[in-house]
């Protein structure tokens, strides 16, 4: 029988390259029954081509834990700094990562 040790600490090392971080203003998300795939890229005005700068693959359970952690952190952020404004069009459609989401043109999920 395994029990979680509430005092357990994990030693996480952050390499110099990883500490610089990667800027992304566009995330592409796909999924299968076994995993979620997050591709992080960035779109720069006037540059018609981009590449994936980071790909993160998670189990559905870990993806849901990430969602919960993001919700928790966004809530804490907004309590401290105020509501995060989401860019929207006059017609009320929300832009995703600064770009209009076109549901008709969405790429089908990897089912």
C-alpha positions in Angstrom: 0.0 0.0 0.0 1.5 3.3 -1.0 0.9 6.6 0.8 1.8 10.1 -0.2 4.4 11.7 2.0 3.1 15.3 2.5 6.7 16.4 3.4 8.2 14.9 0.3 10.2 17.4 -1.8 11.2 17.1 -5.4 14.6 18.4 -6.5 13.9 20.0 -9.9 16.9 21.3 -11.9 16.5 24.1 -14.4 19.1 24.1 -17.2 20.5 27.4 -18.5 18.8 27.0 -21.9 15.4 26.1 -20.3 15.7 29.0 -17.9 15.5 31.4 -20.9 12.1 30.2 -21.7 10.3 30.0 -25.1 7.9 32.7 -26.1 4.7 31.4 -27.7 1.6 33.3 -28.9 -0.1 30.2 -30.5 -0.7 26.7 -29.2 -2.0 23.9 -31.3 -3.7 21.2 -29.3 -4.6 17.7 -30.5 -5.5 14.5 -28.8 -6.0 10.8 -29.1 -7.5 8.4 -26.6 -4.1 8.0 -24.9 -2.6 11.5 -25.0 -2.8 15.2 -25.5 -0.2 17.0 -27.7 0.5 20.6 -27.2 2.6 22.3 -29.9 3.8 25.8 -29.0 4.7 28.2 -31.8 4.7 31.9 -32.5 3.3 34.0 -35.3 5.1 37.2 -36.2 3.5 39.8 -38.4 4.8 39.8 -42.0 6.3 36.3 -41.6 4.1 33.8 -43.4 5.8 30.7 -42.0 6.6 29.4 -38.5 7.7 26.3 -36.7 7.0 24.4 -33.5 9.4 25.6 -30.8 8.2 23.1 -28.2 6.0 20.0 -28.1 4.6 18.7 -24.8 2.8 15.3 -24.7 0.7 14.4 -21.7 -1.8 11.7 -20.6 -5.4 12.9 -20.4 -5.1 12.8 -16.6 -2.1 15.1 -16.6 -3.7 17.4 -19.2 -6.7 17.8 -16.9 -4.4 18.4 -13.9 -2.6 21.1 -16.0 -6.0 22.7 -16.7 -6.9 22.8 -13.0 -3.5 24.2 -12.2 -3.9 26.9 -14.9 -7.4 27.8 -13.6 -6.0 28.0 -10.0 -3.1 30.3 -11.1 -5.2 32.5 -13.3 -7.7 33.0 -10.4 -4.8 33.9 -8.0 -3.3 36.3 -10.7 -6.6 38.1 -11.2 -7.1 38.5 -7.5 -3.7 40.2 -7.3 -3.6 42.1 -10.6 -7.2 42.3 -11.9 -9.2 40.6 -14.6 -7.3 39.4 -17.6 -9.0 40.9 -20.7 -9.7 38.5 -23.6 -9.5 40.1 -27.0 -12.9 39.8 -28.8 -14.3 41.0 -32.1 -17.3 43.4 -32.4 -19.4 40.3 -33.3 -18.6 38.8 -29.9 -16.3 36.0 -31.2 -13.2 35.5 -29.0 -9.8 35.5 -30.6 -7.5 32.7 -29.6 -3.9 33.8 -29.0 -4.8 37.1 -30.8 -6.1 35.3 -33.9 -9.7 34.8 -34.9 -10.8 31.3 -34.2 -12.6 29.9 -37.3 -14.5 26.8 -36.1 -15.3 25.8 -39.7 -11.6 25.7 -40.5 -10.5 23.9 -37.4 -8.3 20.8 -38.0 -10.0 17.7 -36.8 -8.7 16.1 -33.6 -6.6 12.9 -33.8 -9.2 10.5 -32.6 
